Amino acid sequence: MLDKAKALLEEVKSFQAESIKEVEDFRIKILGSKGELKKLFAEFKNVANSEKKEFGKVLNDLKELATEKVNQLKSNIDSVSDKSPKGEIDLTRTIIDELGSRHPLSIIKNRIIDIFSRIGYQISEGPEIEDDWHNFTALNFPEEHPAR
């Protein structure tokens, strides 16, 4: 077990990555919930008492080194990607500028709608004035009915 931990420690020391995906795959392989480090910590209980101190130290060193390595590689890759020539202007891109803001009455109306929606009311929209067809003819009121 100790040999396996030391071999993994050497692998972590020598690991290099070119992309964030490689770093993330490495992190999952070593530090993930089903990773190598978790397996070694699970095997810690099976190690003889005389070797536990040394094995525990190697595991802790491995965990610290792997975490530092992942953080260092991520920051290095981020800094390299920040220096890439992204400052060029794409003249073919459409311009979408968010100019202006909501009208104060619209803001208040939306707040009121939100409050009443949370209370349980439903918002329905339709014509504010009904015509003759919807009020009477569609309901089969005769032409001479007094409600008309």
N, C-alpha and C positions, 0 to 999 in steps of 0.2 A: 504494500500500500504506500509506504513511504517513497519507494522508487517511482511509483506512478505519479505521486504528488510532485516530486522533484522534476520529473519529465514534463509535467504540465507547466510547472514554473518556468522551465527553460523555453517551452513553446510560447508562453506569454511574453517573455523577454524578447524573443526573436520575431514576434509578429509585426508585420507592416501591412498597411492597407492603402488603397488608392481612392476608395469611395466610402461614403457614409454607409451604404448597404453592406459592404464587407465588414465594417466596424460593428454594425448592428448584429450581423450574423455571428461574429466572433463573441460579442457580448452575450448573446443568447446561448451560444455553445458553452461558454465558460461560466457565466454568472446567472444564467436563466434558471427558472424554477425546476427545469428538468436537466440542468447543465451538469458539467463535470464536477464543479465545486460542490454542488448540492449532494452529488453521489458520494464524494469523498467525506463530507461532513456526516453523511448517514453511516458510512463505514467506520467512523471514529469510535463508535461503541465496541467494535470488534477488535480493535487494536489492543495489544497487550499493555498492561499498566506501565511497564518500564519504558515503552516507546511513546506513550501518549503525549508527554511534554514536547518531545521533538516533533512529533507528527502534528500536534496542535499549532506549534510555532510555524511550521511550513505551510499549513492550511491558511493561517492568518496572513502570512506574508504573501501567499498566492492571491488571496482575496484583495488585499490592499494594492498589490502590483497590477492585477487585472483591472481593477476599478480605475486606477491612475492611468493605465495604458489606454483604456477606452476613452476616458475624458480627454487625454492628451491628443489622441488621434482625431477625435471629433473636432477639437478646437483647431488643430492644424489643417484639417480638410476644410473647415469653415473659413479660416483665414485665407487659404489659397483660393477658394471660390469667390471670396469678396474682392480679391485683387484681379479677377478675370475681367476682360473688357466688356462689361455690361453697360457702360456709360454711353454707348452709342444710341442715337435716336433713330427709331424706326419710323421713317417717313410714310410708310404705307399703312400704319395703324390708324384706325379711326379714333377721333378724339371724343371722349365721353367725360365731360367735366360735370361734377355735381355742383352746379351753381344754385344759389338761393336756398330757401328753407321753407318749411310748412307755414301756412298762414295761421295766425294765432287762433282764429275761430275754428280752423280744422283741428288744431291741437286739442282745444277744449272739447270739441265734438267727439274726437276719438277717445279722450279720457272718460267722457260720460258714457259712451258706448261700452268701454271696457268695464266700468263700474257696474252697469246694469247687466252685462253679460255674466259677470262673476256672481251676481245675485241670483241669476237664473232666467232672466228675460232673454227673449230672442229678438234680434233686429231683423225686420222685414222691410223691404222697400217696394214701392209701387206708386201708381198715380195718386196724387193727393185729392183730386176731384174725379169722381166716377161719372161716366156718361150714361145716357138714357138706356143704352143697350145693357150694360152691366147691372144697373139698378133695377130695371123693370122688365124689359123685353126678354132677357135671358132667364128670368125667374117666372115667366109666363103670366105676368100681370096683364089683364086686358087693357085695351086702349082707353076705355071709359072708367077705369078704376080710380077712386078718389085719391090714392096715394101718388098718382102720377100728376 
